[in-house]
Amino acid sequence: MPKKVILDVDTGCDDAVAILLALNSPELEVLAIGTTHGNVEADLAALNTLRVLEWVGRDDIPVAAGAAAPLNQPLRTARWVHGEDGLGNLYLPPPRGKPTGEHAADQIVRLARRHPGEVTLIATGPLTNLALALVKEPRLPELIREVILMGGSAFYGGNLSPWAEANIGHDPEAAAAVFAAPWPVTMVGLDVTMAALFTRAMHEELGRCPRPGAQLAHRVLAHYLDFYDRVYGRDGCAQHDALAVAVAIDPTLVEAPLLPVQVETRGEHTRGMTVVDRRALLADRVPELFPDRDRWHVRVALKVDGERFLSLLLERLTR
């Protein structure tokens, strides 16, 4: 049976690819998609999500717009990365459909109650909707099967600030609540997403496929590749969000030990940092240092089989 999943996205370039990967994977059943602020505003992210779904004929999937701003700081977007429209400046026509009108946090709660213990939450944007859902339904950690999130880093550092990865840094208070909740979390952060770059050669292969989803991904990723070339001087762009979806499909793509994780919310220079206790990698040797080990619930992806991930991504987008 496929995993029942809810996607929580801030649909920019890499979210669009992640959505396409989820839709093209028989291991996953996408129940619904919620949107949040992040790469673009939540309302625009909802429209972009509808555009992606309609492009590939999957407008049967409900889309709910969610949190328009972080819990405790001003809104900040990343249009300079993803384009003014969030989809690489393609300026696609308005979608035919509309968001459902339900708040994305309410959508999470409703579907978790309908499918207790079955739903995997895949979050590829700031975690505001998940934090709001935890307030609305305190039993949510008992109802959700697992959370897989793209965000944070253990060793890599940040991309929004020296220590904060963007999804965590765009709402540190929400991230702190999500990491503290007692549900199984897999953190797919910059340590692994920046170690598996989608190259221009792969992009050319994608462009040779006539399927609508492949063509949309090819057009969106042209802008993203140019951004990475300009900013990093590298041949290739990270597929941050698609890797989180891929881990839902095949958890063996990453090595992800259980580690203690907290989110810094007050540091002058470290706000939004995921503070991973890397000493815990030695827990088997010195268990007396970690008496609370039985309460750890966050798996932190530290290594990725990049070749296998990128092969999976290309195969699913082009088949």
N, C-alpha and C positions, 0 to 999 in steps of 0.2 A: 504494500500500500504506500502511495506517495505521502510525504510529509505535508501536513496542512500548514501553510505559511501565510503570515501577514507581513507585507513589506512596509517599512516606514522610511520615507525617502525625502530628499530635498532636490528634486530632479534637475540635475545638471548633466554634464556630458557622461560622467562615469556611472551615475545612477541610471541613465537611459540604457546603457549597455547591461547593467546589472538586471534591470527589468526584463530585457530581451533574453538574457541567459536564463532567468527563472521561468519565463514562459516556454522556453524551448527545452526544458528539462523534465522528463517524465517522473523523476524522483520527487518533484515538488508539485503541490496543488496550491496555486495562489488564490486564497480566499478573498482577499481585499488588499487595497493599497491605501495608506495614509500619507499625508505630506506635512512637512514642517518647514520652518524657516531654515536658512543655511546658505546653500549656493545661491539661491534666489529666495524671494518671499514665498510663503506657504501657498498663497493663492496662485501664483505663477507656477510653482512646482506642481500644483494639481492640474493646471491646464497642460503643462508639459507632459505629465504622466498620461493624461487622456490622449494627447497627440501620439505618444508612443504606442499606446494600446490600440488606437484606431488605425495606425499605420500598418499594424500586423493583424488586424481583424479580431482583436480581443477586447472589444468594448463591452463585453459581458461582465468584466471585473469591476466592482464598485470602487470608486476613488473618493476618499473623504479628506478635505482640507483640515489641517489642524493648527497647531500653535503658530501664531503670527509673530511671536517675539520670545526671547529667552525669559527665564523666570526672574532674573535679577541683574540684567545689564541691557544696554541699548542693542537694538538690532544691528547686525553686521552681515553683509552678504559677500559673495565671492564672484560677482559678475566679471571682474577683471580676469578671472581664471576661465570661466565657462561661457563667456559671451554675454552680451546685454540681454539676450532672450533665454539664457541658461542652456541652450542647445547648440552652442558653437556658432551663433549668429546665422542660423538657417532661416529664421523667421517663417516657420511653417504656418499654414493657415490656421485659424481658430478651430478647435475641435468641435465636432457636432454635439458631443455629450457634455454634461455638466457634473461637477461634484455632487455627491448625494445630499449634501446639506447637514449630514451628521458630522460631529467633530471627530477627528481621527482618534482621539483618546477614548471617546465613547465607543467607537467602532472596535477598538482593541478589547475593551471590557465586554461588550456584547458578544463578540465571537469567542472570547475565552470562556465565558459562561456557557455558551452553546456547545463548545467542544472542549470540555475540561480535560486537561492533561495531554491534549493533542496538538496544540498550536505552537509552532516555532515563530518567534518574532525575529525578523531580520531588519535591523536598523542601520541605515547607511547615511544618516544625517545627524544633526544634533538630537539629543535624547529627550527633548521637552515633552513630546507626546507620551512617551513611556512613563516619565515622571508624573505627569498629570493623571495617567491611567492608574498608577499606584495609589494616588490620593483618592480617586473615585472608587477604587475597589481594593481595599487593603489585603484581600485574599488572593490578589492576582498572582503572586509568586507560586501559590499552590495550583493555580489553574493553567499556567503556561508551562509547556514542556521544556523550552529552553529559549534563551536569547542569544543571538549571534549579532554582534555589532561591529561595524567598521569604525574604528576610533582608537586614539591613544597610541602610546609606544612605551616600550620598556627600556630599550637601549638607543633608539634612533634619535630621540629628541623631538622637536616639534616642527610644524610647517606654518602654523598661524603665528607663533611666537617661538623664541628659542626652545621652550619646553612644552608648549601646548600644541597638540594636533588639532586640526580645525574643528572637527565635529564635537570634541570635548570642550575646546576653548570657546565655541560659540554659545555654550550653556553649561558652565561647570557645575552649577547647583543641581541641574537635572541629571547630569552624568553621575554626580556623587550619590544621588538617590538611587539610580539604577544599579550602580555597582554595590551599594550597601544592601539592596534587597536580597532576600535569601532564595534566589532562583539560579539555576545553572546559566552561567554567562560564558561565552567564548569571545574574547577580545581579539579582533583581527586588525592589528594596527600597522603603523608605518614600518615596523621591523620586517614585516613580510610583504606588505603591498609595494614597498619601494625596491624589493629584491626580485620582482618579476615584472619586467617592463614589456609592454606590447610594442613591437618594433614597426618601423615603416615597411619592412618586407611583409610582415603579417598584415599590415593595413592594406597593402597591395593585393594580397591573397583574398582578403575580405571583399575588396572592391570587385573582384572577378566573379563573385557569386551573385546571381540575379535575384535571389530571394529578398523580399521587402525588408525583413529585419536586418539582413546583412548590409543592404544598401543604406538603411538609416544609420546603422552603427558606423559604417564607412564615412558617411558625411559628417556625423557628429565628431568622430575621432580625428578628423583632419585638423580641426581647430585645436583640439587637446594636444595633439602631437606638436603642432607649431608652438603652443605655450611651453611645453616641456623643453623643446629645442631652444627657445629664447631664454628661458629662466635657468634651466639646468645644463644646457649644452649637451643633452643626451639624445641618443637615437632611441626613442621609445617613451611611452607614457605609462604611468602606473594605472592599473585597473582596480583601484581601491575597493569600490563597492561590489564589483563582480567577484572579487575574491571572497568577500563575505558570503555571497550567494553560493559560490563554489564549495565553500566549507560546509554549508548546509547539505549540498549534494553529496560530498565526499569528505568527511572529516579527516581522512588520512592524508589529505593534501598538505596539512600543516602539523608540526610538532607543537603541542600546546599544553605544557604542564600546568597543574594547579598552583597558583601563586596568590599571595595577598595583594590586593590592589585598592588604593584609595585615590580620590581625586582632590587635588589642592584647590581650594576656593578662596584663600585669603592671601596667598603669597604675592608680594609686590612684583616679583619677576617670574613667578612660577604658577600663577593662576591658570587653571586648566590643565595642569600637568597630571598625567596618570602616574602616581607614585607606586611603582611595582617593587615589592621587596625581593630584590634579586638574590639576597642571601638565602631565600627559601629554596633555591635550587640545590642547596646542600642539606635540605631537611632530612634526607635519608641517613646522612652521616652524623648529624647532630640534632636528633629529634627533640632533645631537651630545650633547645632554643625556641621551639615552635609548639608550645602546649595547646594552641588553638587550631592545630592543623586540621582537625576533623570538621571545622566550620568553614574552611576555604571552599569557595564555590565559583571562582573565576579561572577559566583556562586562558592563558596568555599565549598567543601564537608567536613563536620565536623563530621558527624556521619554516620554509615553504619549498615544496617541490615545484619550482617555477615552471619548468619545462612541461610537466604534466598538467599544471593548471592552465597554461596558455594553450596547450593542445586541446584541452577540454573546451575552453572558451571558443576557440576558432571552430572546432567541430560542431558545437551546439549552434553557433550563429550562422553557419553555412549549410548545415545539412537540411 
